Amino acid sequence: MRIYISADMEGVTGLVDADDVQPSGRDYERGRLMMAEDVNAAVRGAVAAGATEITVNDAHGPMRNILPESLHPAARLIRGKPKHMGMLEGLTAEQDAMICVGYHSRAGALGVLSHSFMGHEIEDMWLDGRPVGEIGLAHATAAAIGVPVAALTGDDFACAEMTEWDASVRTVAVKYARDRFAADLRPADEARAAIERTVTASLSATPSVFTAAAARSTLAVRWQSASVASTLLGIPGVTSTDSRTVQAQGTLPTLYRLFGVWMRVAASLTNQPPYC
């Protein structure tokens, strides 16, 4: 059994603030170790379920958060950037299931460190007219590749977002949002034991029937800056619906990769911190 783990950071046990998840933050070094421990719990759960090959993609920010020496020896690590598929780099149809560790809710939610990919710069996103963030777009892209999402960990808002998208995915709430930068935390040992149990159970169960993405999808993004939207219109196939919203049609995962190009364009035009 081949398992793929996409590891974000905002939904990791104990982390609530930008200082916990940004390399310049005063608590970042502690945060990256907490991230590794949540991932290791998922790896242990996968091993217990019989996984023979585990790939972990460091999917947060600089994508160099997990120290290789901190990772469970049963897993291989994809680290650094740029990555053509970003948070889903290394996901292939040969893998049997995907686990999302440390994920967070989309922009506009009151979940811990909520945003959609780029902090303030992306205000809203829609996939085929349905509000979407990192959770939904990752799920839809994995479905298009042919890999079911088996489990997700994060705060309670992230778990609810995943359940709304696909109720068959098992979730673990490692903290409960009080506001965007505050949470009621589960004890670390308890949270990681729950991650391990849930991953084992999700991979040991009969595979869920998951809905593959439409043959052709439409992705729309509303940017904070009209300058970003205007610049993106120079990319063939990109159209606008208003001065700050652009969209494109295509198949997933190609559309996911195109969105990565949009973000690189936006990053070159703006200097917004992820959380403010």
N, C-alpha and C positions, 0 to 999 in steps of 0.2 A: 504494500500500500504506500503510495506516494502522497505526501501532504505538503501543502504550501501555506506558509504563514505570512500575512502582511501585517507588519507591526508599526502602529502609529504610537504617539506618546501622550496626547492630551487625555486619553481615557485610561491611563495607567493608574494602578493602585497608589493612593496617597498624593497625587499631583493635582494642583488646583490653580496655579498661577503661571504667568509667563516666565517668572524667575525659575520655575521648575523645569521648563521645557525648551528654553532658548540657550544656545551656547554662551551668551553673554550674561545669563542670569546667575545670581549668587548661589542658587541651589541646583543648578543644572547638573553638576557632577553626581550629586545624589540622585537626581531624577533619572539619569541615564542608567544608573545601577538598578533603580526600581523598575525601569522598562525591561532590562534584561531578565529580572526575576519573574516578571509576568510572562514574558516570552518563554522562559525556561519551564514554567509551570505548564504552559500549553504543549511544549515539546515533550515533557514527561507524560502528559496525558495521551499524546499521539503515540509515543513508544508503547505505553501500556495497552493501547488499542491494536497494536501490531504493525505500526508504521515502520517501513524499511528504508525510506528515504524522506528526509524532511528538509525543505528549503525555507529559510527565513529571509524576507526582504525588509531591510530597514527602510521604512516608508515615511519617516518624519523629517520635515525641514531639510537640514543639510544631508540627511540620510547617512550620517556617520556617527550615530548616537550610541549604538550597541558596540561595546568593546569586544572584539573577537574572542579575547581570553575569558570574557564573562559569559559567553554563550555555551549552552549545553553541548557536549561533544557529539551528540547524535545528529546535530543540525549543521547544515552549511549556510553561510551568510552571504547575501548580496548587499554590498555596502558602497556608498558614494553616489555621485551624480556627475553629469546628467545621465538619466535613464530614459529611454524612449517611451517606456510604459509606466514610469514614475512609481506610484504606490503598488502597481501590479507587475513590476519587472520580474521576469522569470516564471510567470504563470503560463502553463501550457496545458494542452488537452490531455497530455500523458499523466497529469496529476489527478488524484481521485477526489480530493476535497480541499477547500480553502478555509483557513481559520483567520479571523480578523481580531487582532489583539490591540487593546489600547485605543479603540476608535471613539469618535466624539460625534455629537449631533451637528446638524447643518446650520448655516447662517440663519439668524433670527430666532432660533430656539434658546431657551434659558438654561441649556445644559452647560456643564463645566467646559470652559474654553471653546465654546461652540463657534464654528465658522465653516466655510466651504473652501477648502484648498488654500486660499490666499488671505486669510484674515479679513480686514476691512474691504479690500479691493473688490471682492465678489459679493454682491448683495443678495442675489437670488440665482437659482439655476432650475431648469426644468428639463426633464427627459420625456419626450412625447407628451408634453403638457402637464406632466406630474412633477410636483416639487421634489427636488433631489439634492443630495449633498454627497459627501464622500462615501457614505454607506451604500446608498442606492446605486450610485454609478459604479462602484466596485462590484456590487452584486450583479447588476445587469451585464457588465462586461465579462465577469466570470461565467455567467450563464451562457453568453454568446460563445465563449471559448469551449464550453461544455463541462465546466467544473462547478459543482454545487458548493455554496457556502454552508459549512456545517455548524460553526459556532462563532460568536462574537463576544468580546469583553469590552467594557467601558462603563460610563456612568449610567444611571437609570434612564436618562433621556436618550442616550445612544441605543440602549437596549430596546426602548419603546419604538424608536425609529426603525430599527431592524425588524422588529415584530410586525410593524405596519407594512413594511415592504415585503416581508416573507415570514409568515408565522411559523414555518417549519424550522427555522434556524434557532438553535438553542443559544441563550444569552446568559451572561454573568455580569451582574451589576456589582462593580467593585467599590462604588461610592454613589452617594445620593445627592444630587445637586440642590444646594440652598440658593444659589445664584450663579452667575457666570464665572465667578472667581472664588466660590466657596462651596464646600461640600461636607456632608456627614460621611466620614470614612469608615469602611469596614477594616478591621484589623488585618494587617498585611498577610499574616499566616493563614487566616480564615479565607481571605479573598483568593489567595493562590491555590489553596486546597480546592476551592470551588471551581477555579479555572481548570485545574487538572482533572477533577471528576467530570466536569461538563464536557471537556474535549474528548475524554475517553468514551463517555456515553454517546456523544454525537457521532463518533467515528465507528462505534461498535453497533449502532442501530442500523436498521434497514435504510439504505440511501433514500433520502426524500426526493419526491418528484418536484423538480424546480422548473420554473417557466423560463424558457429561453427568450432572449431579446427578439424584438421584431426584426424582420429581414432588413428593414431600413428604418432608422430612428432619426429623430430630430432633437438636437441638443441646443438649448438656448441659455444664455448667460447675461445677466444684468450687472454691469460694472459700475463702480462708484464714479469712475472717470469717463466722460464722453470722449476724451482723447484716446483711451484704450480702444473703445468701440470703433471709433473712426479709423484708427490704424489697422485694426483687424480686417476691415473691409477690403484691404489690399490683398488678402489671401483668397485665392479662387474658391468659390463655393460658399463664402461667408456673406450673409445678408443681414440687414438690420430691420428691427421692428419698431425701434424708436432710437433716440440719440445715444442711449447708453446700453441698449440690448442688441446682441448679435445672435445669430443662430446658424447652424449648418446641418445638413442631412448626410447620412452615410450609415455604414454598418459598424456595429461594435465587433471587435475592439479598435478598428481604424479610427472611429470617432473619438475614442478615449485618447488615442495617441495625438490626434489633431488638437484636442483640448490642451494637452501638454504644451504644444507649440503656442497656443493662445496665452497660457500662463507665462511662458518665457518672454513673449512680447510685452505683456503687462508689466512684468518685473523690470524690464528694461526702461519702461516709461515712468515708473512710479518709485517712490521710496517710502512706502508705508510700512510701519512695523506690524507684525502679525496681530498683536493685541493692543488695543488702546481704548 
